[in-house]
Structure formats: structure tokens, C-alpha cells
Amino acid sequence: VTVPGFPVENPGSFEFPTLLTNITYKVTYQLNRNNRLGHYIQWGRKFQPYRGASSTSYLDTPQRQDSWSWAANFEWNGIVSPKLVHTARYSTFGYDWPDIPYGINGELNTNLRRRMTDNGTGNTAGGFNRRQNDRARQQFEWQGQLFKDNLFKGDHAFKMGWHSEWEMQGFTDFGFVDNISLTFNSPAGSPDFTTPQRVVIRKTPRRSEDDAWHHGVYVNDQWSLTSGVTLNLGVRWDYYNSYYPDQPIMDGPFSGFFYAGAPLPNGFSIPATAYATNMTIPGQSNFQRQLSMAPRVGVAWNVFGNGKTA
């Protein structure tokens, strides 16, 4: 697509491309008559070299996104006996998403200038705050099905399973150049960024991470009675635990000011925080826990025994 008016210093018919690439493969291997292995991967790439470009952006304002995501698994399907089959699976999902700034002449992550916004025109210039967004999920699960005939006046199909997954998301903001951003309020008709208004200092670089565990177990019985009635009886147990690990406070030009009571060059200071000694925000386990157990009950009746009315 086209972004009209970009960049501000030389507007024209700028091409704003988005490139999506997907690569997939799957392979299976028959170990023997009763066991089969499978492996699957899908990679996806999203490439937006000028993400965030607009008619109020200078050439060095947008960020370059070149992110990769993936989904994959390893699977084992087995027949233990004519009455018992099972599947064991490990799966993973995640992405690696960096946003990289541009320099004055379009260089990547070099020759950067301070971030500037002019309230008079709404125009923005200067390098983007480089950042990294990561996500990962690991899953383990087992599913089985057991058939038992002529048990308690009927036939049974037992389904059972176990599922565990861990997921995290980590986000790092490396900050603008010099960890500050500048605001201007230039009068109408004057060039951008001529009348200073405000300087904003930022506590960057900084990183945060959140994690979660989920475990689930279930068993279900499809019980076919000789009277034409089929019962679905089961129960499922689930447990969720959200937490975050220790969060080290990354070192930056204003870390001492925000956390340790250090004054700015003009002498202004704020009180030190509880994290000033070791510069680490302690992690918290069991931040949010939820335990649940739910029954499953269903009834189907084959009224005339011919499978036409239920």
C-alpha cells in the first residue's frame, strides 16, 4: 500500500510493503505395525520495513519489524492392544519480534537522533525506541482410549488424558536515544522543532516477564447400555498458576534517579525505592491461582433401537 505524505521532509508515493512468508513441513515414520512417529513445523515471517509510517512521520520515525513465529510438535501414536490406543505429543509455539529504529538517512540502528514531536504540526522525528517482544509456549499431553465390552451391562469407551503447558512473554524496551524524548510547540509557519516545550526522561532500558502454568487431567466413559441408552460420564480437573520471576532493573542513565534517590543534574530528586539496594524487583509465585473440577453428564436414547430416532 501507499502512505501519502511520508516522509514529511520529502513526501511522495512511498511504498509501504508487508511481506508474509510461511514455511511448513511434516514428516511421519512408521516404526512398526503398531507405532508411528510424526514431526511438524510451521515457520512464519512478517516483514514490515516501515511499520508505523504516516503523513506526520520523518524518514527515521518508523520502526523495522522482521519477526518470526513458529509452531511445531513431535507425536507418537501407538496401539498397545486391540482395545487400547494412545497418543503422546510435545508441542511448542512462539515468536521473536524485534522492532529496530532507523538513523537520519535511513540507516538501520545507527546514526540515530533524539525522538522529537512538535505539537504545532503533529510531526515526529528521531529514532524509534528499540524493543524486543518474545513469547514461548511448551505443551506436553497424553491421550488414551480404552474399549471394554460386556462390563456392567454394557459396552464402554473410556477416554482419558493429561495436559501440561507452560507459557511466557518477555518484553524489553531499550528506550529512545539518551533515554529522553523532546516535545516542541513551534508557532505556525516556523520550521519543526524550533520552540522547545518539554523534556521527558524515561526509565529505560527495562524488561518484564510473565509466566503461567496450566495442568489438566480428564477421564470420560461412553457407556452403551443394552436398552439403547448411552451415557457420557466424566470429570475434568484443571489447575492454573500465573507468576513472574525476579525482574532485574536494567542499568540506564536514569536508573539511580528513579529507584535509588539519585538527583538529576539540576538537583531534583525523588525518594529511593525499596529496590535501591539490589536493583531487582522480587518475583512472585502463585500470583493468580485457579483450581477447578467439573463433571460431565450426557444421555442419549435410541428410542426404537434402529438408529433413526434418538
Sequence and secondary structure as in RCSB ss.txt:
>XXXX:A:sequence
VTVPGFPVENPGSFEFPTLLTNITYKVTYQLNRNNRLGHYIQWGRKFQPYRGASSTSYLDTPQRQDSWSWAANFE
WNGIVSPKLVHTARYSTFGYDWPDIPYGINGELNTNLRRRMTDNGTGNTAGGFNRRQNDRARQQFEWQGQLFKDN
LFKGDHAFKMGWHSEWEMQGFTDFGFVDNISLTFNSPAGSPDFTTPQRVVIRKTPRRSEDDAWHHGVYVNDQWSL
TSGVTLNLGVRWDYYNSYYPDQPIMDGPFSGFFYAGAPLPNGFSIPATAYATNMTIPGQSNFQRQLSMAPRVGVA
WNVFGNGKTA
>XXXX:A:secstr
 EETT STTS S EE   EEEEEEEEEEEEEETTEEEEEEEEEEEEEEEEET  TTB TTSSEEEEEEEEEEEEE
EEEEEETTEEEEEEEEEEEEEEEEEEB TTS BSSS   EEEETTT  EES   EEEEEEEEEEEEEEEEEEE S
SSSEEEEEEEEEEEEEEEEEEEEEESGGGEEEEE   TTS TT SEEEEEE   SEEEEEEEEEEEEEEEEEEEE
TTSEEEEEEEEEEEEEEEE  EE    TTHHHHHH    TTS      TTTTT EE  EEEEEEEEEEEEEEEEE
E SSSSSS  
